[in-house]
Amino acid sequence: MLTRAESRWTLSRRDMMSAAVAAAAATAKTAQAQTCSNVFAHADRVRGLAFTRDGQTLISASSDKTVKFWKLPEAAHYKTLTKSDSVLGLAVSPDGKLLAGGNNGRNVLLWSLPEGTALPELAGHTNSVLAVAFSPDGRMLATTAGDNRLRLWSMPEGAPLKTLDTSAWAYGLAISPDGELLAAGNNSGTVFVWSLPEGRLLTTIRGIKGLQAVAFSPDGQLVSAGNDIWMWSGPGWGSPRILTFPPGWIEALAITPDGAVLASGAGDNTVRLWSMFDGKLINTLTGHTDDVNTLAISPDGRLLASGSDDKTIRLWSLPDGAPLNKCLVDLAATPSTATGIRYTVAGVTYTLPCGSPIPAGATCVCNCVPGTACSCVSYSSGGGGGGGGCSCVPVVYRYPN
């Protein structure tokens, strides 16, 4: 039995906010994502997403062994970090100075922000590092791996603190907003809950079929997802509320900072938005063409990013789930038949889909990747003064008969 003030579990906060969520649910329609045909964010599956604390950058990780930085609100690609193994998950520290990542190697990956400089890796796991999570005060990092272990590290120095047993691979990992609870969900259908910082096991919840993800809401609710979504909202982690999911499985969870909306990414290629207050479905977001396995919500709660095995990242507004007219494209990961814009601001080069506006003061330096099926020319409009767009001029090859 967990000891917590009963006020943590009162419904007053939910009652105050339920009207807004109900209104969104009543007016929302199934969203069809914008068509970003023939362009990709990564050359392989997207495996992790995280926003920087200022909300101005989205960071993505992939099985293509890269981590990429995207400028917001333009959704422009501007930096790629390359590793020797697939990068499986991401987390940004509360102070915004560190980025942590899991990977198919045995070490925990670390970079400094905003520059993305690689820092010494944390060694200790003996198999692929599957998930990472910072404590709210940033003084602890939790990691899980294919060695059936959960490790706690003191940050920023990276000293090992404690090792906990997860009994099987644990893809689900979360720390409560108050920093008092740590949860991990393994692929055998078990959720473990420990107290922090001592790492004392508080409860073990079994029998969750297809378990892939866990999350904590701002008011301390524990959510797990597999074939269905299970939600616990009181001390003792008694009978959960279960949200039935269509045939398939859920691979990712994210909760808005106000605790009103739960987002789930699934193996049926969809993102679903749920009310945290009554468990009702708000909206179903379509557009991905393969499993949606990673989600992230911006610090202000207005933007949802979804990453998929289809190599794309899509952006949605919250709480309604309307698709944003943004295509995240890295021309180096996109077939040579596609064209796109490159422009520079203050010495930094950004990439956007062809025809996108460029910001004031930007100069279009190239409208495609050299060597692909379009001409690489100087800007056609928007250079210097900005506000325009760069043209994409296809190359026509003519050969003598």
LUMVEXKOL-645238 format. One record per residue (C-alpha): x, y, z; residue in one letter; residue number from 0. Coordinates in steps of 0.5 Angstrom, whole numbers, padded with zeros to 4 digits. Layout:
N
<kero x="X" y="Y" z="Z" residu="A" num="NUM"/>
...
***
This chain:
401
<kero x="0000" y="0000" z="0000" residu="M" num="0"/>
<kero x="0003" y="0007" z="-0002" residu="L" num="1"/>
<kero x="0002" y="0012" z="0003" residu="T" num="2"/>
<kero x="0000" y="0019" z="0000" residu="R" num="3"/>
<kero x="-0004" y="0025" z="0002" residu="A" num="4"/>
<kero x="-0011" y="0024" z="0000" residu="E" num="5"/>
<kero x="-0012" y="0030" z="-0003" residu="S" num="6"/>
<kero x="-0007" y="0028" z="-0009" residu="R" num="7"/>
<kero x="-0013" y="0023" z="-0011" residu="W" num="8"/>
<kero x="-0019" y="0028" z="-0011" residu="T" num="9"/>
<kero x="-0023" y="0030" z="-0017" residu="L" num="10"/>
<kero x="-0023" y="0037" z="-0016" residu="S" num="11"/>
<kero x="-0018" y="0039" z="-0021" residu="R" num="12"/>
<kero x="-0021" y="0034" z="-0026" residu="R" num="13"/>
<kero x="-0028" y="0037" z="-0025" residu="D" num="14"/>
<kero x="-0025" y="0044" z="-0027" residu="M" num="15"/>
<kero x="-0022" y="0042" z="-0033" residu="M" num="16"/>
<kero x="-0026" y="0036" z="-0036" residu="S" num="17"/>
<kero x="-0031" y="0041" z="-0039" residu="A" num="18"/>
<kero x="-0025" y="0044" z="-0044" residu="A" num="19"/>
<kero x="-0024" y="0036" z="-0046" residu="V" num="20"/>
<kero x="-0031" y="0035" z="-0047" residu="A" num="21"/>
<kero x="-0032" y="0040" z="-0051" residu="A" num="22"/>
<kero x="-0026" y="0038" z="-0055" residu="A" num="23"/>
<kero x="-0028" y="0031" z="-0056" residu="A" num="24"/>
<kero x="-0035" y="0034" z="-0058" residu="A" num="25"/>
<kero x="-0032" y="0038" z="-0064" residu="T" num="26"/>
<kero x="-0026" y="0034" z="-0066" residu="A" num="27"/>
<kero x="-0027" y="0029" z="-0072" residu="K" num="28"/>
<kero x="-0022" y="0024" z="-0075" residu="T" num="29"/>
<kero x="-0016" y="0028" z="-0077" residu="A" num="30"/>
<kero x="-0013" y="0026" z="-0084" residu="Q" num="31"/>
<kero x="-0005" y="0028" z="-0084" residu="A" num="32"/>
<kero x="-0003" y="0032" z="-0089" residu="Q" num="33"/>
<kero x="0001" y="0029" z="-0095" residu="T" num="34"/>
<kero x="0008" y="0029" z="-0095" residu="C" num="35"/>
<kero x="0009" y="0024" z="-0100" residu="S" num="36"/>
<kero x="0016" y="0021" z="-0102" residu="N" num="37"/>
<kero x="0020" y="0025" z="-0096" residu="V" num="38"/>
<kero x="0023" y="0022" z="-0090" residu="F" num="39"/>
<kero x="0026" y="0025" z="-0083" residu="A" num="40"/>
<kero x="0030" y="0019" z="-0083" residu="H" num="41"/>
<kero x="0033" y="0013" z="-0087" residu="A" num="42"/>
<kero x="0030" y="0008" z="-0082" residu="D" num="43"/>
<kero x="0025" y="0007" z="-0076" residu="R" num="44"/>
<kero x="0024" y="0013" z="-0072" residu="V" num="45"/>
<kero x="0025" y="0010" z="-0065" residu="R" num="46"/>
<kero x="0025" y="0016" z="-0060" residu="G" num="47"/>
<kero x="0023" y="0024" z="-0060" residu="L" num="48"/>
<kero x="0024" y="0029" z="-0055" residu="A" num="49"/>
<kero x="0023" y="0037" z="-0054" residu="F" num="50"/>
<kero x="0028" y="0042" z="-0052" residu="T" num="51"/>
<kero x="0026" y="0045" z="-0045" residu="R" num="52"/>
<kero x="0024" y="0052" z="-0049" residu="D" num="53"/>
<kero x="0020" y="0048" z="-0054" residu="G" num="54"/>
<kero x="0024" y="0051" z="-0060" residu="Q" num="55"/>
<kero x="0027" y="0044" z="-0062" residu="T" num="56"/>
<kero x="0025" y="0037" z="-0063" residu="L" num="57"/>
<kero x="0030" y="0032" z="-0063" residu="I" num="58"/>
<kero x="0029" y="0025" z="-0066" residu="S" num="59"/>
<kero x="0033" y="0018" z="-0066" residu="A" num="60"/>
<kero x="0033" y="0013" z="-0071" residu="S" num="61"/>
<kero x="0035" y="0006" z="-0073" residu="S" num="62"/>
<kero x="0039" y="0009" z="-0078" residu="D" num="63"/>
<kero x="0044" y="0011" z="-0073" residu="K" num="64"/>
<kero x="0043" y="0018" z="-0072" residu="T" num="65"/>
<kero x="0040" y="0023" z="-0068" residu="V" num="66"/>
<kero x="0037" y="0029" z="-0071" residu="K" num="67"/>
<kero x="0035" y="0036" z="-0069" residu="F" num="68"/>
<kero x="0029" y="0040" z="-0072" residu="W" num="69"/>
<kero x="0028" y="0048" z="-0071" residu="K" num="70"/>
<kero x="0021" y="0049" z="-0069" residu="L" num="71"/>
<kero x="0016" y="0052" z="-0071" residu="P" num="72"/>
<kero x="0019" y="0051" z="-0078" residu="E" num="73"/>
<kero x="0020" y="0044" z="-0077" residu="A" num="74"/>
<kero x="0027" y="0045" z="-0081" residu="A" num="75"/>
<kero x="0032" y="0040" z="-0080" residu="H" num="76"/>
<kero x="0039" y="0043" z="-0078" residu="Y" num="77"/>
<kero x="0043" y="0038" z="-0075" residu="K" num="78"/>
<kero x="0045" y="0031" z="-0075" residu="T" num="79"/>
<kero x="0049" y="0027" z="-0070" residu="L" num="80"/>
<kero x="0052" y="0020" z="-0072" residu="T" num="81"/>
<kero x="0053" y="0014" z="-0068" residu="K" num="82"/>
<kero x="0055" y="0007" z="-0069" residu="S" num="83"/>
<kero x="0049" y="0003" z="-0067" residu="D" num="84"/>
<kero x="0041" y="0005" z="-0067" residu="S" num="85"/>
<kero x="0039" y="0010" z="-0062" residu="V" num="86"/>
<kero x="0033" y="0007" z="-0059" residu="L" num="87"/>
<kero x="0030" y="0013" z="-0054" residu="G" num="88"/>
<kero x="0031" y="0020" z="-0052" residu="L" num="89"/>
<kero x="0030" y="0024" z="-0046" residu="A" num="90"/>
<kero x="0032" y="0032" z="-0044" residu="V" num="91"/>
<kero x="0034" y="0034" z="-0037" residu="S" num="92"/>
<kero x="0030" y="0039" z="-0034" residu="P" num="93"/>
<kero x="0035" y="0044" z="-0034" residu="D" num="94"/>
<kero x="0036" y="0043" z="-0042" residu="G" num="95"/>
<kero x="0043" y="0042" z="-0041" residu="K" num="96"/>
<kero x="0043" y="0034" z="-0043" residu="L" num="97"/>
<kero x="0041" y="0029" z="-0048" residu="L" num="98"/>
<kero x="0041" y="0022" z="-0046" residu="A" num="99"/>
<kero x="0039" y="0016" z="-0051" residu="G" num="100"/>
<kero x="0039" y="0009" z="-0051" residu="G" num="101"/>
<kero x="0042" y="0005" z="-0056" residu="N" num="102"/>
<kero x="0043" y="-0002" z="-0059" residu="N" num="103"/>
<kero x="0050" y="-0002" z="-0056" residu="G" num="104"/>
<kero x="0051" y="-0003" z="-0048" residu="R" num="105"/>
<kero x="0053" y="0004" z="-0046" residu="N" num="106"/>
<kero x="0048" y="0010" z="-0045" residu="V" num="107"/>
<kero x="0049" y="0016" z="-0049" residu="L" num="108"/>
<kero x="0050" y="0023" z="-0047" residu="L" num="109"/>
<kero x="0050" y="0030" z="-0051" residu="W" num="110"/>
<kero x="0051" y="0037" z="-0048" residu="S" num="111"/>
<kero x="0045" y="0042" z="-0051" residu="L" num="112"/>
<kero x="0044" y="0046" z="-0055" residu="P" num="113"/>
<kero x="0050" y="0044" z="-0059" residu="E" num="114"/>
<kero x="0050" y="0037" z="-0059" residu="G" num="115"/>
<kero x="0057" y="0035" z="-0057" residu="T" num="116"/>
<kero x="0058" y="0028" z="-0055" residu="A" num="117"/>
<kero x="0060" y="0027" z="-0048" residu="L" num="118"/>
<kero x="0063" y="0020" z="-0044" residu="P" num="119"/>
<kero x="0058" y="0015" z="-0045" residu="E" num="120"/>
<kero x="0055" y="0011" z="-0038" residu="L" num="121"/>
<kero x="0058" y="0004" z="-0038" residu="A" num="122"/>
<kero x="0055" y="-0002" z="-0034" residu="G" num="123"/>
<kero x="0049" y="-0005" z="-0038" residu="H" num="124"/>
<kero x="0051" y="-0011" z="-0041" residu="T" num="125"/>
<kero x="0046" y="-0011" z="-0047" residu="N" num="126"/>
<kero x="0042" y="-0006" z="-0051" residu="S" num="127"/>
<kero x="0040" y="0000" z="-0047" residu="V" num="128"/>
<kero x="0032" y="0001" z="-0049" residu="L" num="129"/>
<kero x="0029" y="0007" z="-0045" residu="A" num="130"/>
<kero x="0032" y="0013" z="-0041" residu="V" num="131"/>
<kero x="0028" y="0018" z="-0036" residu="A" num="132"/>
<kero x="0031" y="0024" z="-0032" residu="F" num="133"/>
<kero x="0028" y="0025" z="-0025" residu="S" num="134"/>
<kero x="0025" y="0032" z="-0024" residu="P" num="135"/>
<kero x="0030" y="0035" z="-0021" residu="D" num="136"/>
<kero x="0035" y="0033" z="-0026" residu="G" num="137"/>
<kero x="0040" y="0029" z="-0021" residu="R" num="138"/>
<kero x="0038" y="0022" z="-0023" residu="M" num="139"/>
<kero x="0038" y="0018" z="-0029" residu="L" num="140"/>
<kero x="0034" y="0012" z="-0030" residu="A" num="141"/>
<kero x="0036" y="0007" z="-0036" residu="T" num="142"/>
<kero x="0033" y="0000" z="-0038" residu="T" num="143"/>
<kero x="0036" y="-0005" z="-0042" residu="A" num="144"/>
<kero x="0036" y="-0012" z="-0045" residu="G" num="145"/>
<kero x="0040" y="-0015" z="-0039" residu="D" num="146"/>
<kero x="0034" y="-0015" z="-0035" residu="N" num="147"/>
<kero x="0036" y="-0009" z="-0031" residu="R" num="148"/>
<kero x="0034" y="-0002" z="-0029" residu="L" num="149"/>
<kero x="0040" y="0002" z="-0027" residu="R" num="150"/>
<kero x="0040" y="0009" z="-0023" residu="L" num="151"/>
<kero x="0046" y="0014" z="-0024" residu="W" num="152"/>
<kero x="0047" y="0020" z="-0021" residu="S" num="153"/>
<kero x="0047" y="0026" z="-0026" residu="M" num="154"/>
<kero x="0051" y="0030" z="-0028" residu="P" num="155"/>
<kero x="0057" y="0026" z="-0026" residu="E" num="156"/>
<kero x="0054" y="0020" z="-0029" residu="G" num="157"/>
<kero x="0056" y="0016" z="-0023" residu="A" num="158"/>
<kero x="0052" y="0009" z="-0022" residu="P" num="159"/>
<kero x="0047" y="0009" z="-0016" residu="L" num="160"/>
<kero x="0043" y="0003" z="-0016" residu="K" num="161"/>
<kero x="0041" y="-0003" z="-0020" residu="T" num="162"/>
<kero x="0034" y="-0006" z="-0020" residu="L" num="163"/>
<kero x="0031" y="-0012" z="-0023" residu="D" num="164"/>
<kero x="0026" y="-0012" z="-0028" residu="T" num="165"/>
<kero x="0026" y="-0020" z="-0029" residu="S" num="166"/>
<kero x="0025" y="-0019" z="-0037" residu="A" num="167"/>
<kero x="0026" y="-0013" z="-0042" residu="W" num="168"/>
<kero x="0023" y="-0007" z="-0040" residu="A" num="169"/>
<kero x="0021" y="-0002" z="-0046" residu="Y" num="170"/>
<kero x="0017" y="0002" z="-0041" residu="G" num="171"/>
<kero x="0020" y="0007" z="-0036" residu="L" num="172"/>
<kero x="0017" y="0013" z="-0032" residu="A" num="173"/>
<kero x="0019" y="0017" z="-0026" residu="I" num="174"/>
<kero x="0013" y="0021" z="-0023" residu="S" num="175"/>
<kero x="0013" y="0029" z="-0023" residu="P" num="176"/>
<kero x="0014" y="0029" z="-0016" residu="D" num="177"/>
<kero x="0020" y="0025" z="-0016" residu="G" num="178"/>
<kero x="0018" y="0020" z="-0011" residu="E" num="179"/>
<kero x="0016" y="0014" z="-0016" residu="L" num="180"/>
<kero x="0020" y="0010" z="-0021" residu="L" num="181"/>
<kero x="0016" y="0005" z="-0026" residu="A" num="182"/>
<kero x="0018" y="0000" z="-0031" residu="A" num="183"/>
<kero x="0014" y="-0005" z="-0035" residu="G" num="184"/>
<kero x="0017" y="-0011" z="-0038" residu="N" num="185"/>
<kero x="0015" y="-0015" z="-0044" residu="N" num="186"/>
<kero x="0013" y="-0021" z="-0040" residu="S" num="187"/>
<kero x="0007" y="-0016" z="-0038" residu="G" num="188"/>
<kero x="0009" y="-0014" z="-0031" residu="T" num="189"/>
<kero x="0010" y="-0007" z="-0028" residu="V" num="190"/>
<kero x="0014" y="-0005" z="-0022" residu="F" num="191"/>
<kero x="0014" y="0001" z="-0018" residu="V" num="192"/>
<kero x="0019" y="0003" z="-0013" residu="W" num="193"/>
<kero x="0020" y="0009" z="-0009" residu="S" num="194"/>
<kero x="0026" y="0014" z="-0010" residu="L" num="195"/>
<kero x="0031" y="0015" z="-0008" residu="P" num="196"/>
<kero x="0032" y="0009" z="-0004" residu="E" num="197"/>
<kero x="0029" y="0004" z="-0010" residu="G" num="198"/>
<kero x="0025" y="0000" z="-0005" residu="R" num="199"/>
<kero x="0020" y="-0004" z="-0009" residu="L" num="200"/>
<kero x="0013" y="-0002" z="-0007" residu="L" num="201"/>
<kero x="0008" y="-0006" z="-0012" residu="T" num="202"/>
<kero x="0008" y="-0011" z="-0017" residu="T" num="203"/>
<kero x="0003" y="-0011" z="-0022" residu="I" num="204"/>
<kero x="0002" y="-0017" z="-0027" residu="R" num="205"/>
<kero x="-0002" y="-0020" z="-0033" residu="G" num="206"/>
<kero x="-0002" y="-0014" z="-0037" residu="I" num="207"/>
<kero x="-0002" y="-0017" z="-0044" residu="K" num="208"/>
<kero x="0003" y="-0014" z="-0050" residu="G" num="209"/>
<kero x="0006" y="-0009" z="-0045" residu="L" num="210"/>
<kero x="0010" y="-0004" z="-0048" residu="Q" num="211"/>
<kero x="0010" y="0003" z="-0045" residu="A" num="212"/>
<kero x="0008" y="0006" z="-0038" residu="V" num="213"/>
<kero x="0007" y="0014" z="-0036" residu="A" num="214"/>
<kero x="0005" y="0018" z="-0030" residu="F" num="215"/>
<kero x="0000" y="0024" z="-0030" residu="S" num="216"/>
<kero x="0002" y="0030" z="-0027" residu="P" num="217"/>
<kero x="-0003" y="0028" z="-0021" residu="D" num="218"/>
<kero x="0001" y="0022" z="-0020" residu="G" num="219"/>
<kero x="-0004" y="0017" z="-0024" residu="Q" num="220"/>
<kero x="0000" y="0011" z="-0027" residu="L" num="221"/>
<kero x="-0002" y="0009" z="-0034" residu="V" num="222"/>
<kero x="0001" y="0003" z="-0038" residu="S" num="223"/>
<kero x="-0001" y="0000" z="-0045" residu="A" num="224"/>
<kero x="0000" y="-0006" z="-0049" residu="G" num="225"/>
<kero x="-0006" y="-0009" z="-0052" residu="N" num="226"/>
<kero x="-0011" y="-0004" z="-0048" residu="D" num="227"/>
<kero x="-0009" y="0002" z="-0043" residu="I" num="228"/>
<kero x="-0009" y="0001" z="-0036" residu="W" num="229"/>
<kero x="-0010" y="0007" z="-0031" residu="M" num="230"/>
<kero x="-0009" y="0007" z="-0024" residu="W" num="231"/>
<kero x="-0012" y="0013" z="-0020" residu="S" num="232"/>
<kero x="-0011" y="0012" z="-0012" residu="G" num="233"/>
<kero x="-0007" y="0009" z="-0007" residu="P" num="234"/>
<kero x="-0005" y="0002" z="-0007" residu="G" num="235"/>
<kero x="-0006" y="0001" z="-0014" residu="W" num="236"/>
<kero x="-0012" y="-0003" z="-0014" residu="G" num="237"/>
<kero x="-0017" y="-0004" z="-0019" residu="S" num="238"/>
<kero x="-0015" y="0000" z="-0026" residu="P" num="239"/>
<kero x="-0019" y="0003" z="-0031" residu="R" num="240"/>
<kero x="-0018" y="0000" z="-0037" residu="I" num="241"/>
<kero x="-0019" y="0003" z="-0044" residu="L" num="242"/>
<kero x="-0021" y="-0002" z="-0049" residu="T" num="243"/>
<kero x="-0017" y="-0001" z="-0055" residu="F" num="244"/>
<kero x="-0018" y="-0004" z="-0062" residu="P" num="245"/>
<kero x="-0015" y="-0011" z="-0064" residu="P" num="246"/>
<kero x="-0007" y="-0009" z="-0064" residu="G" num="247"/>
<kero x="-0002" y="-0006" z="-0059" residu="W" num="248"/>
<kero x="0000" y="0000" z="-0056" residu="I" num="249"/>
<kero x="0007" y="0002" z="-0057" residu="E" num="250"/>
<kero x="0008" y="0009" z="-0054" residu="A" num="251"/>
<kero x="0004" y="0014" z="-0049" residu="L" num="252"/>
<kero x="0005" y="0021" z="-0047" residu="A" num="253"/>
<kero x="0001" y="0026" z="-0043" residu="I" num="254"/>
<kero x="0000" y="0033" z="-0043" residu="T" num="255"/>
<kero x="0003" y="0038" z="-0038" residu="P" num="256"/>
<kero x="-0004" y="0040" z="-0035" residu="D" num="257"/>
<kero x="-0006" y="0032" z="-0035" residu="G" num="258"/>
<kero x="-0012" y="0033" z="-0039" residu="A" num="259"/>
<kero x="-0010" y="0029" z="-0045" residu="V" num="260"/>
<kero x="-0007" y="0022" z="-0046" residu="L" num="261"/>
<kero x="-0004" y="0020" z="-0053" residu="A" num="262"/>
<kero x="-0002" y="0013" z="-0055" residu="S" num="263"/>
<kero x="0001" y="0011" z="-0061" residu="G" num="264"/>
<kero x="0000" y="0004" z="-0064" residu="A" num="265"/>
<kero x="0001" y="-0002" z="-0069" residu="G" num="266"/>
<kero x="-0005" y="0000" z="-0073" residu="D" num="267"/>
<kero x="-0001" y="0006" z="-0075" residu="N" num="268"/>
<kero x="-0005" y="0011" z="-0071" residu="T" num="269"/>
<kero x="-0005" y="0016" z="-0066" residu="V" num="270"/>
<kero x="-0011" y="0016" z="-0061" residu="R" num="271"/>
<kero x="-0012" y="0022" z="-0056" residu="L" num="272"/>
<kero x="-0016" y="0020" z="-0050" residu="W" num="273"/>
<kero x="-0019" y="0024" z="-0044" residu="S" num="274"/>
<kero x="-0015" y="0023" z="-0038" residu="M" num="275"/>
<kero x="-0021" y="0025" z="-0034" residu="F" num="276"/>
<kero x="-0027" y="0020" z="-0036" residu="D" num="277"/>
<kero x="-0023" y="0015" z="-0041" residu="G" num="278"/>
<kero x="-0027" y="0017" z="-0047" residu="K" num="279"/>
<kero x="-0023" y="0017" z="-0054" residu="L" num="280"/>
<kero x="-0022" y="0025" z="-0056" residu="I" num="281"/>
<kero x="-0020" y="0023" z="-0063" residu="N" num="282"/>
<kero x="-0016" y="0018" z="-0068" residu="T" num="283"/>
<kero x="-0010" y="0021" z="-0072" residu="L" num="284"/>
<kero x="-0009" y="0018" z="-0078" residu="T" num="285"/>
<kero x="-0003" y="0019" z="-0083" residu="G" num="286"/>
<kero x="0003" y="0014" z="-0081" residu="H" num="287"/>
<kero x="0003" y="0008" z="-0086" residu="T" num="288"/>
<kero x="0007" y="0004" z="-0080" residu="D" num="289"/>
<kero x="0007" y="0003" z="-0073" residu="D" num="290"/>
<kero x="0007" y="0009" z="-0069" residu="V" num="291"/>
<kero x="0012" y="0007" z="-0063" residu="N" num="292"/>
<kero x="0015" y="0014" z="-0060" residu="T" num="293"/>
<kero x="0011" y="0020" z="-0058" residu="L" num="294"/>
<kero x="0013" y="0027" z="-0055" residu="A" num="295"/>
<kero x="0009" y="0033" z="-0053" residu="I" num="296"/>
<kero x="0012" y="0040" z="-0052" residu="S" num="297"/>
<kero x="0013" y="0043" z="-0046" residu="P" num="298"/>
<kero x="0007" y="0048" z="-0047" residu="D" num="299"/>
<kero x="0003" y="0042" z="-0049" residu="G" num="300"/>
<kero x="0000" y="0045" z="-0055" residu="R" num="301"/>
<kero x="0004" y="0040" z="-0060" residu="L" num="302"/>
<kero x="0005" y="0033" z="-0061" residu="L" num="303"/>
<kero x="0010" y="0029" z="-0065" residu="A" num="304"/>
<kero x="0009" y="0022" z="-0067" residu="S" num="305"/>
<kero x="0015" y="0018" z="-0070" residu="G" num="306"/>
<kero x="0014" y="0011" z="-0074" residu="S" num="307"/>
<kero x="0017" y="0005" z="-0077" residu="D" num="308"/>
<kero x="0015" y="0009" z="-0084" residu="D" num="309"/>
<kero x="0021" y="0013" z="-0083" residu="K" num="310"/>
<kero x="0017" y="0020" z="-0082" residu="T" num="311"/>
<kero x="0015" y="0025" z="-0076" residu="I" num="312"/>
<kero x="0009" y="0028" z="-0076" residu="R" num="313"/>
<kero x="0006" y="0034" z="-0072" residu="L" num="314"/>
<kero x="-0001" y="0035" z="-0069" residu="W" num="315"/>
<kero x="-0004" y="0041" z="-0065" residu="S" num="316"/>
<kero x="-0007" y="0040" z="-0058" residu="L" num="317"/>
<kero x="-0012" y="0038" z="-0055" residu="P" num="318"/>
<kero x="-0016" y="0037" z="-0062" residu="D" num="319"/>
<kero x="-0011" y="0033" z="-0066" residu="G" num="320"/>
<kero x="-0011" y="0037" z="-0072" residu="A" num="321"/>
<kero x="-0005" y="0036" z="-0077" residu="P" num="322"/>
<kero x="0000" y="0041" z="-0078" residu="L" num="323"/>
<kero x="0002" y="0043" z="-0085" residu="N" num="324"/>
<kero x="0009" y="0041" z="-0083" residu="K" num="325"/>
<kero x="0013" y="0036" z="-0087" residu="C" num="326"/>
<kero x="0020" y="0034" z="-0083" residu="L" num="327"/>
<kero x="0025" y="0032" z="-0089" residu="V" num="328"/>
<kero x="0032" y="0031" z="-0089" residu="D" num="329"/>
<kero x="0034" y="0030" z="-0096" residu="L" num="330"/>
<kero x="0040" y="0026" z="-0095" residu="A" num="331"/>
<kero x="0034" y="0021" z="-0092" residu="A" num="332"/>
<kero x="0030" y="0022" z="-0098" residu="T" num="333"/>
<kero x="0029" y="0019" z="-0105" residu="P" num="334"/>
<kero x="0033" y="0023" z="-0110" residu="S" num="335"/>
<kero x="0027" y="0024" z="-0114" residu="T" num="336"/>
<kero x="0025" y="0029" z="-0108" residu="A" num="337"/>
<kero x="0027" y="0036" z="-0108" residu="T" num="338"/>
<kero x="0027" y="0041" z="-0102" residu="G" num="339"/>
<kero x="0030" y="0047" z="-0100" residu="I" num="340"/>
<kero x="0036" y="0049" z="-0096" residu="R" num="341"/>
<kero x="0037" y="0056" z="-0093" residu="Y" num="342"/>
<kero x="0042" y="0059" z="-0088" residu="T" num="343"/>
<kero x="0041" y="0064" z="-0082" residu="V" num="344"/>
<kero x="0047" y="0066" z="-0078" residu="A" num="345"/>
<kero x="0051" y="0061" z="-0081" residu="G" num="346"/>
<kero x="0046" y="0055" z="-0080" residu="V" num="347"/>
<kero x="0044" y="0051" z="-0086" residu="T" num="348"/>
<kero x="0036" y="0049" z="-0085" residu="Y" num="349"/>
<kero x="0032" y="0044" z="-0090" residu="T" num="350"/>
<kero x="0025" y="0044" z="-0091" residu="L" num="351"/>
<kero x="0020" y="0041" z="-0097" residu="P" num="352"/>
<kero x="0020" y="0045" z="-0103" residu="C" num="353"/>
<kero x="0016" y="0051" z="-0104" residu="G" num="354"/>
<kero x="0016" y="0052" z="-0096" residu="S" num="355"/>
<kero x="0017" y="0059" z="-0094" residu="P" num="356"/>
<kero x="0024" y="0062" z="-0091" residu="I" num="357"/>
<kero x="0024" y="0066" z="-0085" residu="P" num="358"/>
<kero x="0026" y="0074" z="-0086" residu="A" num="359"/>
<kero x="0033" y="0075" z="-0087" residu="G" num="360"/>
<kero x="0035" y="0068" z="-0089" residu="A" num="361"/>
<kero x="0038" y="0066" z="-0096" residu="T" num="362"/>
<kero x="0037" y="0060" z="-0100" residu="C" num="363"/>
<kero x="0043" y="0057" z="-0102" residu="V" num="364"/>
<kero x="0041" y="0051" z="-0105" residu="C" num="365"/>
<kero x="0034" y="0048" z="-0107" residu="N" num="366"/>
<kero x="0036" y="0041" z="-0107" residu="C" num="367"/>
<kero x="0042" y="0036" z="-0105" residu="V" num="368"/>
<kero x="0047" y="0036" z="-0110" residu="P" num="369"/>
<kero x="0047" y="0030" z="-0115" residu="G" num="370"/>
<kero x="0040" y="0029" z="-0114" residu="T" num="371"/>
<kero x="0035" y="0030" z="-0119" residu="A" num="372"/>
<kero x="0034" y="0037" z="-0119" residu="C" num="373"/>
<kero x="0038" y="0043" z="-0120" residu="S" num="374"/>
<kero x="0042" y="0046" z="-0115" residu="C" num="375"/>
<kero x="0042" y="0054" z="-0116" residu="V" num="376"/>
<kero x="0042" y="0060" z="-0112" residu="S" num="377"/>
<kero x="0035" y="0063" z="-0109" residu="Y" num="378"/>
<kero x="0029" y="0065" z="-0113" residu="S" num="379"/>
<kero x="0026" y="0069" z="-0108" residu="S" num="380"/>
<kero x="0026" y="0071" z="-0101" residu="G" num="381"/>
<kero x="0034" y="0071" z="-0101" residu="G" num="382"/>
<kero x="0036" y="0077" z="-0096" residu="G" num="383"/>
<kero x="0029" y="0080" z="-0095" residu="G" num="384"/>
<kero x="0026" y="0073" z="-0093" residu="G" num="385"/>
<kero x="0019" y="0071" z="-0093" residu="G" num="386"/>
<kero x="0019" y="0068" z="-0100" residu="G" num="387"/>
<kero x="0021" y="0061" z="-0102" residu="G" num="388"/>
<kero x="0026" y="0057" z="-0106" residu="C" num="389"/>
<kero x="0024" y="0054" z="-0113" residu="S" num="390"/>
<kero x="0026" y="0047" z="-0114" residu="C" num="391"/>
<kero x="0028" y="0046" z="-0121" residu="V" num="392"/>
<kero x="0028" y="0039" z="-0124" residu="P" num="393"/>
<kero x="0034" y="0037" z="-0128" residu="V" num="394"/>
<kero x="0032" y="0034" z="-0135" residu="V" num="395"/>
<kero x="0038" y="0029" z="-0138" residu="Y" num="396"/>
<kero x="0038" y="0029" z="-0145" residu="R" num="397"/>
<kero x="0042" y="0024" z="-0149" residu="Y" num="398"/>
<kero x="0044" y="0023" z="-0156" residu="P" num="399"/>
<kero x="0040" y="0018" z="-0160" residu="N" num="400"/>
***
